[in-house]
Amino acid sequence: MTPRIEVTADVPTCQALRRVVFIDEQGVDEAVEVDGLDGKAIHLLAWDEACPVGTARLLVKGATGKIGRVCVLPEARGLGLGAALIGAALEVLRGQPGVAEAYLGSQSHATAFYEKLGFAAFGEEFLDAGIPHRHMRRAL
């Protein structure tokens, strides 16, 4: 699969993908997933042919770009789409004036995935939506 990843204004489609993965699959409370920050974010949407299959959300605060709400539908996993989404997110963040670092909160089971993409964990493990996470960052 050669995914197409683009910045999008189609927030409802991104939210629908996140609902499938975070709320339905992982059991995240809807009040946690729907946090009111989508209007301030840059959204990425990944496509396989004509089907949306993944998304990520970027929030910029000062010199830090936060990558979050990264998800890939179950049927599209294992094909490199997660890494492609992170690569696209890093490119978008590099284009934001003054942003020098990318940050994310990785589910603990996925820290090795992000380490392969240049991120380093820091701080103690913490719970987010009842799921163990680690803070991770990398220079842009």
C-alpha positions, 0 to 999 in steps of 0.5 A: 500500500502506498498511502496518501497523507494530507493536511485536511479540514475534514475533521469529522472523518478524523473524529470518526476514525478516532472513535473506531480506534480509541472509543470502540476498540480501546475503550477510551471514554468519549469525554476524554477523546472529545477534548475540544481541541480539534478546532485549534489543531492541524489534522492529517488524514491517511488514505488507502485508495479512496478510503480514509484509514488513519489520522493524526492531530498536531497542536503547536504551542511555542517551540513544541509541536505535539503529535497526538490522536494517532490512529490506524484502522485495524484492517490497515495496520502492519503496512507502515502507515503509522510510521508514514503518518508520523513522518508526515506530521514531522514534515508539517511541524518543520514547516511551522515557524519557530517549532523546534521539537516534536512531543507525543504521549506514547502508549507504553507498548508503542515506545519502541515504535517511536524510538525507531522514528527518533523519539526518546522517552522521558519522565515516568510512565503515566496513565492517560484515559486509563492506558499506560503512556510515556512522554517522548520527544525529538528535535526537528 
